[in-house]
Amino acid sequence: MAKEYDVLLRLMLLGDSGVGKTCLLWRFTDNDFHPSHISTVGIDFKMKTLDIDGIKVRVQIWDTAGQERYQTVTKEYYRRAQGILLVYDVTNEHSFQHIVKWASDVDESAPDQVKRILVGNKCDVDQRRRVSTEQGNKLAQSYGMDFFETSAFTDYNVKEAFARLTQLVLDGNRKDPDGLWVNVSSDLSTRDLQQDEIGQGVAEKAEGVCLC
């Protein structure tokens, strides 16, 4: 039987509550947009397989709660991430300003080799925009990160953002002198993945309004 994937890796979505992290995840994995949803409590995740330069990559994407009271829990997962999407809402200036705090948390708790990109979500709601594309680009450049503006509603740049982060993780590990996939797969075994897939989507949730 043909192998379903060549390599496993783990990505994380970080950012304030309400910036649309869950909507980005659903759009990317299920090609669907939910006009309303229940807010993530703690950690939830989904899976997707990508083809990156002929390599079948199975990504486990962790969706984290943005509320302050859950951050002690979510920080436990930072050290297991190979790639992180730092997400803000272009209609919410405070969520953009808080990226500095999220980036600091990553520096403190995530592995040194973790790859990061900056994502400005909800760019389809231009009449309510409070953060310009230029501001996003400037902040990303200050951290040496790639930058994408996205819309989970229209599917603009969603696949591109996830694919770029996946590519960065793969490229970083290809440069590892000890082996092609040593760092990528060392923390996520096939057994872990199978167990996670069985429990996919059963994380605890709390009632909430549309935050996408």
Protein Blocks (a to p, Z undefined) as FASTA:
>chain_A
ZZfbfbdcddddeddehilmmmmmmmmmnopacfbdcddehiadddddddeehiacdddd
ddddfbfklmmmmmmmmmmpcbdcddddfklmklmmmmmmmmmmmmmmmcfklccdddde
hklmmmlpcbdfklmmmmmmmnopacddddfklopoklmmmmmmmmmmmmmmmmpmnbjk
lmmmmmocfklmmmmmmmgoiaccdddddfZZ
